[in-house]
């Protein structure tokens, strides 16, 4: 399985510094819960990196501007989001609403484990993934 994680933040040094400042000074209004769940102020969380290493999937991470440049999907999906990449066609797997309801890195990892198991069991309906219990 090929997973694409798309952050609701742009790449680049200035944007990274602005994101860090936003997380420090106004964390309640920061717009990317996927960033909050997977990264501290300066780097990815260790438990997240271990989880990804052990996950049986190919993984790609993209910032909003990279996603738009590559896929041209500016307004089609609210970010952050997690997609399954099927022959360079992204299929929404876990949407912003689900990601925004998660409270911890552990919650995210458990939700992804459950979704991978459902996918491996043959569940294909998009709504089944979006309605996973959190």
C-alpha positions in Angstrom: 0.0 0.0 0.0 1.3 3.5 -0.9 0.2 6.2 1.5 0.5 9.9 0.9 0.3 12.3 3.9 -0.4 15.9 2.9 0.1 18.6 5.5 -1.9 21.8 5.6 1.3 23.8 5.6 3.7 24.9 2.9 7.3 23.9 2.4 10.3 26.1 2.7 12.4 27.7 5.4 10.3 30.8 6.0 7.1 28.7 6.2 8.7 26.3 8.6 9.8 29.1 10.9 6.4 30.7 10.7 4.8 27.4 11.5 7.0 26.9 14.5 6.2 30.4 15.8 2.4 29.7 15.2 2.6 26.5 17.2 4.5 28.2 20.1 2.5 31.4 20.3 -1.0 30.4 19.1 -1.3 26.6 19.1 -5.1 26.6 19.3 -5.4 28.3 15.9 -2.7 26.2 14.1 -4.4 24.8 11.0 -2.6 21.4 10.6 -3.4 18.8 13.2 -1.5 16.3 11.2 1.6 18.4 11.9 0.8 18.7 15.6 0.3 15.0 15.9 3.5 13.9 14.1 6.0 16.7 14.9 7.2 18.7 17.8 8.5 22.2 17.3 11.7 21.1 15.4 11.4 17.5 14.3 9.2 14.4 13.9 8.2 12.6 17.1 10.3 9.6 17.8 7.3 7.3 18.3 5.9 8.4 14.9 9.1 7.7 13.1 9.3 4.2 14.7 5.6 3.5 13.8 6.3 4.5 10.1 9.4 2.3 9.9 7.3 -0.6 11.1 4.3 0.1 9.0 4.0 -2.2 5.9 3.5 0.6 3.4 5.3 2.9 1.1 5.0 6.4 2.5 5.3 9.9 1.0 4.9 13.2 2.8 3.9 16.4 1.0 3.3 19.9 2.0 0.2 21.7 0.6 2.2 23.6 -2.1 3.9 20.4 -3.3 0.6 18.6 -3.4 -1.0 21.3 -5.5 2.0 21.5 -7.8 2.1 17.8 -8.4 -1.6 17.0 -8.5 -3.3 20.3 -9.2 -5.9 19.6 -6.5 -6.1 23.0 -4.9 -9.8 23.0 -3.7 -10.9 19.4 -4.1 -9.9 18.1 -0.6 -9.6 20.0 2.7 -6.2 19.4 4.2 -4.6 17.8 6.1 -5.5 14.5 4.6 -4.1 11.0 4.0 -4.4 9.4 0.6 -3.8 6.0 -1.0 -1.7 6.4 -4.1 -2.9 4.0 -6.8 -0.8 4.4 -10.0 -0.3 8.1 -9.3 -4.0 8.6 -8.7 -4.7 9.8 -5.1 -7.8 8.4 -3.4 -8.8 10.1 -0.2 -8.3 7.6 2.6 -8.5 9.7 5.9 -10.0 13.2 5.7 -9.4 16.4 7.6 -12.5 15.9 9.9 -11.1 12.5 11.2 -7.6 13.9 11.6 -8.8 17.0 13.4 -10.7 14.8 15.9 -7.5 13.0 17.0 -5.9 14.1 20.2 -2.6 12.4 20.3 0.1 10.7 18.2 -1.1 7.4 19.7 -4.6 8.0 18.4 -3.3 8.7 14.9 -1.2 5.5 14.9 -4.1 3.4 16.2 -6.4 4.9 13.6 -4.0 4.2 10.8 -3.4 0.6 12.0 -7.2 0.0 12.0 -7.6 1.5 8.6 -4.7 -0.6 7.2 -6.3 -3.7 8.6 -9.7 -2.8 7.0 -8.0 -2.1 3.7 -6.2 -5.4 3.8 -9.4 -7.2 4.6 -10.9 -5.9 1.3 -13.0 -2.9 2.5 -12.9 -0.5 -0.4 -15.8 1.9 0.2 -14.4 5.4 0.8 -17.1 6.1 3.4 -16.0 3.1 5.5 -12.6 4.7 6.0 -13.9 8.2 6.8 -16.3 6.9 9.4 -13.7 5.0 11.4 -14.3 5.3 15.1 -11.8 7.5 16.8 
